[in-house]
Amino acid sequence: MAPHNGHFMNDAPDSDPSTGAAASHLARNLANLRHTRALTQESLAKAAAVPRSTIANLESGAGNPSLVVLVKVAGALGVPIDELLASPRAQVRHWPGSEVPARSKGRGVRIRALVPEPMPDGMIEVMDFEPGAVTAGTPHLPGTREYFTCLAGRVNLTVGGDRHALAEGDVLAFPGNQPHSYANADAMAPARGVSVVVLAKAGT
């Protein structure tokens, strides 16, 4: 059958078992890769310059995509085509400590991602405070909820002008859109905590 709009070679089901297996692998791999990169079907379709319906069809295992479509989608995801078509492997990845994203913020605060992969609905980070360290928090959209757990030492967390003193094991929950800041309450010893941010969605 002739190509359909340049995107699918054949919209009818294929009776060849190997073709069916490839379509199933493609559907599962594509959905996993898209979710890992925190992309919607619409945003992936835009990046790959294909209709959103094409991405939906691929993830449902329908149709028989052309090589052009596979090249575009693989390029948008930053993976080789064979990673889209291969039999799905166990979703396991090992990050050496040196490769886990980390950054410095404020004075004497080191922030390290606890979950290295993109999280569309939030962030989880470990915060290490040098003695006397201070840093401002990042305000988020209204509706965002933040949780800070003090793992070691003493941390003063100021939210909307009110200071909250946290000792080891204490947890503070607060609105993420409020101005907030962190300070190591001890000028002689380090402190550590975990920040969990549950992001609000724009327009909600």
C-alpha positions in Angstrom: 0.0 0.0 0.0 1.2 3.5 -0.7 2.5 5.6 2.2 -0.3 7.5 4.0 0.5 11.2 4.3 4.2 10.3 4.5 3.9 9.0 8.1 2.7 5.4 8.1 3.3 2.8 5.5 0.2 0.9 6.4 -2.6 1.5 8.9 -4.0 -2.0 8.7 -2.8 -4.6 11.2 0.1 -6.7 10.1 -0.3 -10.5 10.5 3.5 -11.0 10.7 4.3 -11.9 14.3 7.7 -10.2 14.1 6.1 -7.0 12.9 3.6 -7.1 15.8 6.4 -7.6 18.3 8.3 -4.7 16.9 5.2 -2.5 17.1 4.7 -3.6 20.8 8.4 -2.9 21.6 8.2 0.5 19.9 5.0 1.4 21.9 6.5 0.5 25.2 9.9 2.0 24.6 8.5 5.3 23.2 6.1 5.7 26.2 8.9 5.0 28.7 11.4 7.4 27.0 8.8 10.1 26.8 7.8 9.8 30.4 11.5 9.7 31.5 12.0 13.0 29.7 8.9 14.6 31.2 7.4 15.2 27.7 3.7 15.2 26.7 2.6 13.6 23.4 2.1 17.1 22.2 5.5 18.4 23.1 7.2 15.3 21.7 5.3 15.6 18.5 6.3 19.3 18.2 9.9 18.5 18.8 9.8 15.7 16.2 7.8 17.8 13.7 5.0 15.1 13.4 1.3 15.2 14.2 0.4 14.4 17.8 -1.8 11.6 16.5 1.3 10.0 15.1 2.8 9.7 18.6 -0.5 8.4 20.0 -0.6 5.8 17.2 2.9 4.7 17.9 2.3 4.4 21.7 -0.8 2.3 21.1 1.0 -0.1 18.8 -1.1 0.9 15.8 0.2 1.4 12.3 3.5 0.8 10.6 5.7 3.9 10.9 7.9 5.0 8.0 11.7 5.3 8.5 11.3 9.1 8.3 9.0 9.1 11.3 11.3 6.9 13.3 14.3 9.1 12.5 12.4 12.2 13.6 11.1 10.7 16.8 14.4 9.1 17.8 16.1 12.4 17.1 13.7 14.3 19.3 14.3 11.9 22.1 18.0 11.8 21.6 18.3 8.1 21.2 19.3 5.8 18.3 16.5 4.1 16.3 17.4 0.7 17.6 16.6 1.8 21.1 13.1 2.5 20.0 12.7 -0.9 18.4 14.7 -3.2 20.7 13.1 -5.6 23.1 12.5 -3.5 26.3 15.2 -4.0 28.9 14.7 -3.8 32.6 14.5 -0.1 33.4 17.8 0.0 35.4 20.4 2.7 35.3 23.4 3.3 37.5 24.7 6.8 38.1 28.2 7.1 39.6 28.2 9.7 42.3 30.3 12.0 40.2 27.6 12.1 37.6 24.6 13.0 39.8 23.6 16.6 39.2 24.7 19.0 42.0 25.0 22.7 42.4 26.0 25.4 44.9 23.5 28.0 46.1 23.7 30.9 48.5 26.6 30.9 50.9 27.9 27.4 51.8 25.0 25.3 50.6 25.4 22.4 48.2 22.3 20.9 46.5 22.3 17.4 45.0 19.5 15.7 43.1 18.2 12.7 44.9 16.3 11.6 41.8 18.6 12.3 38.7 15.9 11.7 36.1 13.4 14.5 35.3 10.3 14.5 37.5 7.4 16.2 35.8 5.5 16.8 39.0 8.2 17.7 41.5 11.8 17.7 42.7 13.6 15.8 45.5 17.0 17.2 46.5 19.5 16.7 49.3 20.8 20.0 50.8 24.2 20.1 52.6 24.9 23.1 54.8 28.4 24.2 55.8 28.6 25.7 59.3 26.6 29.0 59.3 25.5 28.5 55.7 22.5 30.4 54.3 20.5 30.4 51.1 17.2 31.7 49.8 14.6 29.3 48.5 13.1 29.4 45.0 9.4 30.6 45.0 7.1 28.4 42.8 3.6 28.7 41.4 0.7 29.1 43.9 -0.5 25.6 44.9 3.0 24.2 45.1 3.7 22.3 48.3 7.2 22.0 49.8 8.5 19.6 52.5 11.8 19.9 54.2 13.2 17.2 56.5 16.2 17.9 58.7 18.4 14.8 58.5 21.3 16.1 60.6 22.2 19.2 62.6 19.9 22.1 63.0 18.3 24.2 60.3 16.3 27.4 60.6 13.7 27.7 57.8 12.0 31.1 57.4 8.7 31.1 55.5 6.8 34.4 54.9 8.8 36.1 57.7 8.2 33.4 60.3 11.3 31.4 61.5 10.9 27.6 62.2 13.8 25.9 64.1 14.2 22.3 62.9 16.2 19.6 64.7 17.2 16.2 63.3 14.1 14.3 62.2 11.8 17.3 62.1 9.7 18.0 59.0 8.2 21.4 57.9 5.6 21.6 55.2 4.8 25.0 53.6 3.4 26.7 50.5 6.1 26.8 47.8 5.0 30.2 46.5 5.9 31.9 49.8 9.3 33.6 50.1 11.5 31.2 52.2 15.1 30.8 53.2 17.3 28.2 54.9 20.1 28.8 57.5 22.4 26.4 59.3 21.7 27.3 63.0 25.1 26.0 64.0 28.2 28.1 63.2 30.5 25.2 64.1 28.9 22.0 62.6 27.4 21.1 59.2 23.7 20.2 58.7 21.8 18.2 56.1 18.2 18.0 54.9 16.0 16.8 52.1 13.7 19.1 50.1 10.7 17.7 48.4 8.7 20.0 46.1 5.3 19.0 44.7 4.8 21.3 41.8 1.5 22.9 41.0 0.4 22.8 37.4 0.1 26.1 35.5 -3.5 27.1 35.1 -4.9 25.0 37.9 
